[in-house]
Amino acid sequence: MADDADTNATRLVHAWAAAVCRGAAPQLEAANPPMALDPDCAEAVAVAVERRLRTILDAAAQRCRRRRGRRLSGDDLNDALESLGDERVLGHPRRSLVATLNGSATLEPKELDLDAVEAEARQRALVAAPPEAALALSWLAVDGRDAREDSKTKELKTPPLRREQELYVRAVDDAILGKCDEARRREVFRSLRRDAGLRPLAPHLAALASREAAEAHKTSRPCEQLRYVATFIRSLSMNPGAGVEFHLHQLVPAALTLVVARKLGGGDDPDHWLVREDASRCVASICEEFGDRFTDLRPRVVQTLCGALDSDKPFATKYGALQCLVALGPAALHRYAEPRLTKLANAFAELPESDDKRRCLDAIVSARRGLRGAAPGSCFQEQTAGTYVEGEWRAVGEVEPSRPPKRFEKADDVRGGKRKRGHDGAAKNVRAARPDAKEDPLLEALGERAVALADSGAAVFI
Amino acid sequence: MPPRKKPAARKKRKAPEPEPEAEPEAVEDNEGAVLDTSEADLKARFASTKTATEYAQFHGWVERCLEAARADLSGALFPVFAHCYCSLVDEGNTDEASRFLERWAPSHDDRYASYVESLRRASSKASSKRDPFRKRLAKSKFKVCLGKAARDLLGDFLIRSELTAVLRILNNFVEVEEEGLKGVARLVDEDVVLTEVALGVPTRSELETPSGLNVPDFSTPYGASLLRDACRRPLQQATESGLVSRGRGPLDALKPTVLGLCIVGGDAQRVSCVQGSDDTTRCIAGFADSTVRIWRPDAVEDDDKNRRPSKPLAAHVGGVSSVSWAGGSRYALSSGNDGAVVLWDADAPNDEGEGAPLQRYAAHADACWSVHSPSSSDSLGGGRIFATGGADRTCRLFSTDRTRPLRIFAGHWSDVTSVKIHPNAHSILSCSRDATCRLWDVRVDGGGPLCARVLDAASSELVRCDISTDGASACAVSTNGMLHVWDLASGKTTASIEAHAGCAYACAFSACGAAIATCGRDGSLKVWDVALLQAKGPAPAPAFSSSTSDRPVLDVRWTPGNLLLAGGALLE
């Protein structure tokens, strides 16, 4: 059809392509009279769609390059769309788009209740405003010699604490050591989670966390306290204004220690199971929050966990590692826990009959249950559910460190296999997203192209 | 001839799990297979399929060649690949074409990534008709450098193996030259006649009466009085007041003294361009959030942390793509993704400090990627004229007192990424994503040949260009980190080296002309000795190299006293 298409047909095809690109296919299918596509036409549409997508990607990549960015952001794509004569529709869920007859898509006008918006805004904690951009001069070299050695050491020194900051750190310390009552402790953790001015304190708090974790094996630290440590790390990592990303190298090892330590609290405290579970959730929430921004974070965590599973460490360590993989979500479970699960179950089965054994076997069962949710496709559906949370869209590849991290209240919705890329990922995603893909020649043709496109897309998303 | 297994391929398309690896083997290993009648029939129907198999044979032969010849011959692969793909597409054989592309594109990706991407975009007959790169392929020739031995080998092989299609492509679209960059095919556009261009520094008489350009008097109302004293200012030697002691003469460019202009704070990651003024009394930076900030480095510091705050200035609608000082350190220009160029007065008081927009020029229809105005040391036209380049593939010349362009130069095949006005203001250098630099003559008014030189050597998109202060040579850096140097009089490449890993961001000739500074995404800043670059032999090491942790250095610029200013963002 594309060979001898007259101008009219070509225009129609491109209108289709534009509409499909904007995610308006369902509306077209529901059009009256319904416009069914025969395979030839679908092929032509798919080619046009591909070309259109490549043009948009190219324009967006050029914008990204000009602003000297490392990754394509949603703004780049929206700017590109705008310069190509479209609306800035990226980031809006498909159901809020309306296809118009000339092949463009617009946003559905929506009425908002001002009171509800205001109430919601009041509920959220204020995030500290980022500091204004300033100019700092430094001599990089004088007469060809590097002039930065002495200035470097000066920068690394952390400023001493002021009086009120000292009090705050002491209050946190008390809360962890169990020196205060329950209400006070809850207040401390709440403040760690939400207070905006924690940035200057973050180095000290991170050091505190890593000190506490280093002492986790001592008899003097009851497991109750260690659970507070896990809660403390988790609360701190959830604070959007604390600049936690600069202290992950202290926080993550500390949390992992609590997950896979040989002994916790002297070793004979039965509560150590709970410590490991709490710490697992903490690691998972950190990975969820920062895993996209620091691409080596997840691999490093998983490496530690797999090392613990493969070694001949005590069963408590393995239990912790398995629980952590469960918390990391179905994708991690599928990839790293499944191959080891049988061996692990056998090892656990050899333990003498006790509560411990029952607990370990329960963990295996829960891992199996988690695996069932990790079948191809279901992963992706979780992802689609999770992409639109709290009115904020996370575009694929958008990793802008300047923005305050977005909070995901319902961590369960977005957990697991979120940034699945590459060949089978793309193909599966397309199929999983549209269960009727097989019947629809257009989508089938598109699906094949999606694989090629994911490849070239990956090149752009470097 | 090895048959292309068409029916098998058709079947695979329907199969649930295709095996992409199986195919190329089928192409290469079936050399002696007997032709099935149906296959022969298919082959006759798709004559272009023959081209694909011929290419596979050709590629295999080049891979198997001796090391010495392979270095030369690999340059001839890409032209054949590109035209084979085009012929597949033109015959409506889309499946075959996409398979061909997926099979062979990886081997070309490192050198010709942007070309391959352009080929991908034109994946059907209908879309290829309108594709600018396809038009360019049909019109232009590839230049490939082949030694005598390599040429003999190639001719012998082509005749012996009867690869007629490959031979046809090489005859029609490839021009062989004796000397040049080996192993890379360059797309050379229409032959540009080497017209007489005025190169070199401006003469005394030119300085007194700026001829050539018909720049009108500053009688127009807006900002004229403000501009007059800036534009009519006589040539002055800028001094690095406040930062470099006055007692010293010019610094040694090869042992550079580097001043880092670091943007710190919350918005630092969004900074897209930084430029210090010639006398280092001011610094301007453009941000992706559409604001511009101006600092006075010699002003009183805010606190003990060596920081100077400033207020954001807004006049753009999209992100700011480049900034340039215009004639000294009072006026500056910025270009934005909204296609506009804004003239700023750094001294004008505003509510919260200093700096205000004076004028806004609607420069381009699409995004404007680059703006340049001669600084005062660049003599002619400082602060009075400026050049812009944009996504609409044109490069334009403006006078600050008019909102319409004086000249529009069209000819690039893709976005113009950087422009630079020649020190004598008689021509403009522009570089583009089409991997060429062009020198435009601004003196010719209508009708005449405007494009005086096409400088090519690059196989990747160019990012930034510069002209030496003596006006004799030009340099440019590309997205794959190459640095190219040209002699403007002859239009020949004098050096071509890999300067950075990954994309390079800026390059600049030192005031003395002896050094070129480059910087890039890999966070390094390098200074190259021009004399060593142009000498024959292996690629030289940089005369100076410094690297930040991993934050890219965004911009480099030399002051007239050879102080190197490097701008970038600093993460805290």
Interface residues (C-beta under 8 A of the other chain):
Chain A: A2 D3 A5 T10 V13 E43 A44 V47 A48 E50 R51 R54 T55 D58 A59 Q62 R63 R65 R66 R67 R68 G69 R70 D75 D79 S83 A129 P130 P131 E132 A133 A134 L135 A136 L137 S138 W139 L140 A141 V142 D143 G144 R145 D146 E400 P401 S402 A452 S456 A459
Chain B: G92 T94 S98 E102 D109 A113 E117 R120 R121 A122 S123 S124 K125 A126 S127 L243 L251 D252 L254 K255 P256 T257 V258 L259 G260 L261 C262 I263 V264 G265 G266 D267 A268 Q269 R270 V271 S272 C273 C283 A285 F287 A288 R293 W295 P297 D302 K305 N306 R307 R308 P309 S310 P312 G318 G319 S321 N337 D366 A367 W369 A391 D415 T417 R433 V463 T479 C503 Y505 R521 L525 A543 F544 S546 P552 L554 A566 L570 L571
